[in-house]
Amino acid sequence: MKEFEGEPLAPHIMQYVMKYDGDAPREDLVEYLLDGGAAEKQIDHWIQKCLERADISQPEEGMYRR
C-alpha cells in the first residue's frame, strides 16, 4: 500500500504547500500526491475542499499558498 492510499489528503496538501515560502505550483502538488499513491479522482476533490475551508488559498491560477 502506498503512503496516501485511502486516507484524507488535506493534511498532505497543507504540508506540501507549507514547504513553499511563496506559491506551490499545482502541477508539482498533483505529482507529489500521485507519487504518494493518491487516487487521481480524489486529488481535485481534496484540493477543492482545502480551498473551501481556507486551509490553502489560490492567489492565481495553478498556484496554492498556505
Backbone bond lengths (Angstrom), bond angles and torsions (degrees), N, CA, C in turn:
res aa  C-N    CA-C-N  psi(-1)  N-CA   C-N-CA  omega(-1)  CA-C   N-CA-C  phi
1 M - - - 1.448 - - 1.536 108.06 -
2 K 1.304 115.36 136.25 1.452 119.91 179.48 1.515 110.70 -81.22
3 E 1.303 115.13 168.24 1.461 122.72 -171.49 1.528 114.91 -54.94
4 F 1.334 119.15 -47.51 1.461 121.52 -173.19 1.524 113.92 -99.98
5 E 1.288 118.04 -2.76 1.456 121.67 -173.60 1.524 111.59 -58.21
6 G 1.330 116.15 121.56 1.454 121.96 174.30 1.519 116.01 78.49
7 E 1.307 118.82 10.04 1.461 119.72 179.11 1.521 110.25 -120.76
8 P 1.328 117.85 159.51 1.461 120.65 178.35 1.532 110.56 -59.31
9 L 1.313 115.97 140.14 1.460 120.39 -177.30 1.522 113.59 -92.98
10 A 1.329 118.47 -13.07 1.467 121.15 -175.86 1.530 113.00 -52.19
11 P 1.333 120.09 -49.18 1.469 118.61 -179.59 1.524 112.73 -61.23
12 H 1.314 116.98 -36.15 1.462 121.44 -179.61 1.524 111.07 -71.21
13 I 1.324 116.24 -37.45 1.465 120.86 177.57 1.525 109.52 -64.59
14 M 1.320 117.11 -49.16 1.468 120.83 -178.89 1.529 111.10 -62.66
15 Q 1.320 116.85 -42.16 1.465 120.94 179.89 1.529 110.24 -62.82
16 Y 1.327 116.85 -43.77 1.460 120.38 -179.40 1.524 110.58 -64.91
17 V 1.326 117.68 -45.37 1.463 121.69 -178.33 1.530 110.49 -64.60
18 M 1.331 117.73 -34.37 1.467 121.58 179.37 1.526 112.15 -65.85
19 K 1.323 118.29 -23.13 1.461 121.48 179.42 1.523 111.88 -62.01
20 Y 1.323 116.35 -26.12 1.456 121.31 -177.14 1.521 109.86 -92.05
21 D 1.314 116.61 134.84 1.468 120.41 176.26 1.519 110.62 -70.85
22 G 1.315 116.19 -33.26 1.461 121.21 -179.58 1.507 110.83 -110.12
23 D 1.303 116.23 -99.56 1.462 121.70 -175.66 1.517 111.82 -115.13
24 A 1.328 115.69 144.32 1.461 122.46 175.71 1.528 107.50 -103.22
25 P 1.329 118.07 119.82 1.463 120.83 179.95 1.536 111.52 -66.00
26 R 1.310 115.94 135.81 1.462 121.50 179.34 1.528 111.38 -55.44
27 E 1.315 116.20 -44.64 1.470 120.85 -178.08 1.525 111.22 -56.72
28 D 1.321 117.12 -43.29 1.463 121.20 179.51 1.523 111.65 -68.87
29 L 1.322 116.80 -39.87 1.460 120.92 178.02 1.523 111.07 -62.19
30 V 1.317 116.74 -46.68 1.466 121.18 179.95 1.528 110.19 -62.11
31 E 1.313 116.88 -43.91 1.467 120.71 179.01 1.531 111.20 -60.97
32 Y 1.331 116.81 -42.80 1.462 122.10 177.70 1.534 111.01 -59.35
33 L 1.323 116.56 -45.37 1.461 120.78 -179.12 1.528 111.43 -68.18
34 L 1.325 117.09 -41.11 1.471 120.44 177.24 1.524 110.82 -63.01
35 D 1.333 116.59 -42.97 1.464 120.83 178.70 1.524 111.67 -62.85
36 G 1.328 116.68 -28.54 1.462 121.52 178.99 1.517 112.80 -82.63
37 G 1.337 117.40 -2.78 1.454 120.56 176.82 1.513 114.81 99.20
38 A 1.325 117.63 7.10 1.471 120.16 178.60 1.524 109.74 -67.29
39 A 1.324 115.46 142.85 1.458 120.67 176.74 1.527 108.70 -72.97
40 E 1.315 116.21 132.36 1.461 121.29 -176.68 1.526 112.29 -54.48
41 K 1.328 116.43 -39.68 1.466 119.84 -178.31 1.524 112.48 -68.22
42 Q 1.324 118.13 -20.77 1.459 121.75 -179.64 1.532 113.34 -87.34
43 I 1.312 117.04 -21.91 1.461 120.42 -175.05 1.524 111.48 -61.10
44 D 1.332 118.04 -51.12 1.464 120.56 179.93 1.524 111.49 -61.98
45 H 1.326 116.13 -39.17 1.470 120.62 178.07 1.530 110.36 -57.56
46 W 1.322 117.51 -48.19 1.459 121.21 -176.02 1.523 111.89 -73.26
47 I 1.325 117.79 -35.51 1.469 119.38 175.87 1.519 109.15 -62.60
48 Q 1.327 117.10 -45.73 1.462 120.89 179.42 1.519 111.12 -61.52
49 K 1.320 116.40 -41.42 1.461 120.93 179.11 1.536 110.65 -62.27
50 C 1.314 116.98 -41.83 1.467 121.08 178.12 1.526 111.19 -64.82
51 L 1.326 116.91 -37.68 1.462 120.64 177.09 1.525 110.84 -66.40
52 E 1.326 117.22 -44.20 1.464 121.87 -179.47 1.525 111.78 -63.02
53 R 1.320 116.97 -37.39 1.465 121.07 -179.06 1.528 112.08 -85.40
54 A 1.320 116.30 -0.44 1.469 123.46 -178.62 1.532 112.20 63.48
55 D 1.337 116.62 27.18 1.465 120.87 172.42 1.522 109.53 -69.02
56 I 1.330 116.07 -32.76 1.458 123.94 176.01 1.527 106.98 -137.77
57 S 1.326 115.69 164.19 1.461 120.29 175.17 1.520 108.90 -126.18
58 Q 1.311 114.94 165.90 1.463 120.51 179.88 1.532 107.54 -127.05
59 P 1.352 116.48 84.48 1.461 119.91 -176.04 1.529 113.07 -65.51
60 E 1.319 116.28 -25.73 1.459 120.92 174.91 1.524 108.36 -151.19
61 E 1.305 115.81 159.58 1.467 121.68 -177.08 1.525 111.08 -55.00
62 G 1.320 115.74 127.43 1.453 121.25 175.72 1.515 115.44 82.14
63 M 1.347 117.74 9.05 1.456 121.84 179.14 1.526 109.55 -132.16
64 Y 1.332 115.59 139.95 1.458 120.24 179.59 1.527 109.62 -124.09
65 R 1.327 115.12 149.99 1.447 122.07 -178.74 1.525 108.64 -137.86
66 R 1.299 116.77 147.58 1.476 122.45 178.60 1.493 108.75 -101.38
